[in-house]
Structures are given as structure tokens and as C-alpha cells.
Amino acid sequence: MKIKVAILEQDQNYQNRLLVALREKFSDKLEIFPCNTKEDIAGEVEAHQIKVFAVNQMIDADLKVIPEECATIILTEMRTADKIKDCDTVCKYQKVHDIGMQLYKIGKNHDRLLAIKKEKERRELKERLERERKEEEERLRREKELEEERKRLEAERLERERKEEEERLAAQRAREEEERKRQEEERRAREEKIRARRANPALYVFLPVESGEGSSLASIACTISNLSKDYNILYIDFTQYSKMGRFFLQNATGNEYAEILTKAYRDELTAEDVLKGISIDVRTGIEYINNNNCMYEIGILGAEGFDNFMKAIGSTEKYDIVIMNMESMLSPMTYAALKRASKFTFVGSGLADSNNQLKKKVDAIRKFDEANHTHKINHVNILYNKFDRKCTELNLEKVKVAGVIPVIKEKTDTRMLDAMVKQPVFKEIIDKPED
């Protein structure tokens, strides 16, 4: 089978001589076709199914148009060049026989060499694909490991954060529980303190040095001045000729004061009895027990009855302070009040007779202290009321002057009480209960 060869040579004379010589000497092996221009290369190969295409080295032809099944030869003037443009070379300046044999061998071996090349390329491609596959598998494996490691680290982080959050919440709950318990303990302690305080309320006693010196008005004004939402005050009048009706708006209660005092005298008074007897003044808001013609009951109550009365008030656990107005006479009941009193305030005018009586009462209290080994004289105050230029203050040992109130000129009891309430002394007499 003849090998079809096409030649493209820039030297037309050389090309013609070569064609003639090859056709003459290799007519049995080669079928020679001339190619006139580089633009005819692809057409020539396709038209004649060229097996070998020889192109002069000096022709700038696009050899890529020559299909792979056709061997591309470079005609060169150099004998030493084996490859030019990655193609086999044939030297022009040698015997026609040698040129023909080279063309024949190249054409004859081209399919085998092409097959070897393709097999090599196939193996290389296979190897490359296998390598790439392995590399991709390795990449995917590494990515999977990295992703698994990332997930593991993320899971550890989330678990750590979860535990930290649980610990934080547990610590917070523990702190909150501790704070709740602390507040609950404080609340209970505060409530217990309040209960204990109200079981034995602080007693502030007002009593006139002489009749008519204004202890009723002063004690009521003191109560109004110290009313507070933070603690409870109960006002009690223990005078046989009470003036409460002049200052309080009367309203009915379940238990009359006389009945309460009678039960106290008999040691039968209960917290319920006391609470039933308490009224609230509409105008001032004072809580009080209305003293309405109880001369007999007050007169016979005595020290034990007074103690029973205060004990029943304490059992209500409602009041922090009891403000009490009493008779000027120092009776057993008065001394019972003195024993309990946080402050014992004499209301005097500062006139000579009043001061003389005051000295006697203070001396009587000193004797009471000596007899009972007490120091109640330290709780005694003097409040001067209706004080003018005719009045003088006493300087008595261990007896404090709480304050001095001048003469108040008002036409009605209500206005007089309102003016009295404005006196700052009453805020100082009462010690505010501790929380």
C-alpha cells in the first residue's frame, strides 16, 4: 500500500525536481502530491487522505490544521536537527533515495507510533485521572476530616458553652435562691422584729403638772405630728374628765371603753376586745379608743389593770407606738405607766405654782427610782405650754426640757389643734421605730 505524501516547498524548482525524482524512484512506495500554498494544507490533506505532509521550515504555516492521523515533516537545510516544532525533520540536501526512504518509513510507522503515542497519552491520561481521583479523594478525605474536626471542635465548644451556661445559670439560680432566702430571712426577721416590737409597743405618756395646762391638746398634736405609713400609732386617753370629744369626730365601736377597762381590771381583756374598740378619727386619721364617761373604770383600774390593758394592746401586734394622756395625779396606775414609758412628759405652764408642783412630782419619781432600783428619771421630759414672759424654765438634774410652746390664740379647738401640730417639738419627742 502506497504512502500518500504532500510537499509544500517555498523553492518551487526544488519542489518540482523532488516530486519528479520521488515519483520516479518510489512509485511503488509513495504517492506524491504537491501543495502550492500554506492555505491549501487542510484541503490537500482531506482531498487526498495524505499520510505524510512535508513542509519547508521557512514557511510560516499553521501546522495545527493537519490532523493527527497525518504525520507532519519539516523540511530543513540542517542535518543535525531531529525535531523542529515538535515534528520529525528531513534534510533537503541529501540523496533522493534517502529522502524517499525517510518519508516512507515515517508514513509506514506513523500509525504504529501514533497508536503508541495515543496509548501513552491514554495511560498518562488514565494515570493523571487516577492521580487526580486520588488527589480528589485525598482532598475530600482531608476536607471530611477537617469538617469532622471542625464539627467535633464546634460540638466541644457548644458542649463547653452549654455546661458553662448551665453552671452560670445554676450559679445564678443559687445566688437568686440565696438572695431569696436572705430576703426571706430579712423579711421574717423584720416581721419578727416588728411583731416583737408591737408585742411591747413604745409608750409615750403625757400628763399635766396641774389641771388645765394642755396635756390633752399636746398629746393629740404629738400623735398627729408623728402619723406615718411606716409605723402604727394608737392614742389612749386615761383622764377621768376626757376632752377627746372636743377634737375627735365620734363614731361608734363594738366595745365601749368602759367595757374594755372593766375586762382589763378583771384580767379578761383580749386582743379582739381591743381591736373592736378602736375607732379612726375622720379628720386626722388617728386610731384611738374613745373615752366617753369612764371615770369609775379609770379610777379603779390600778397598776395591774393598766398592765393587763397594755398587755392586750401588745397581743394585737398592730401598734408600734402608744401615745397616752393621763391624769396629773401620780397614782399606782401612773407609776405603772412610768415603768413602761419610753418618755414620760410633764406638760406645765412654767408659772410659779406649776413649777412647784413639777418639782414635787419629779422628786416623787426620784424616790420611785430609789425604791425600785430604776432610772426612770432619765425618761422624764418637760414640755412648757402656754409659755409667756411670766413663765420660767426649771433646770432639774437629769430632766430634759423637750420644748417650749408659746400661748396659742385661736377661737376654736380645731384651729388650736392645727396650730399646735405645727410645733416642731413633737417630732423630737417621739423616737421613730427602727426597721
Summary of the structure (lengths in Angstrom):
residues: 435
radius of gyration: 64.8
end to end distance: 126.6
largest distance: 176.4
contacts: 1269
relative contact order: 0.08
helix: 53%
strand: 18%
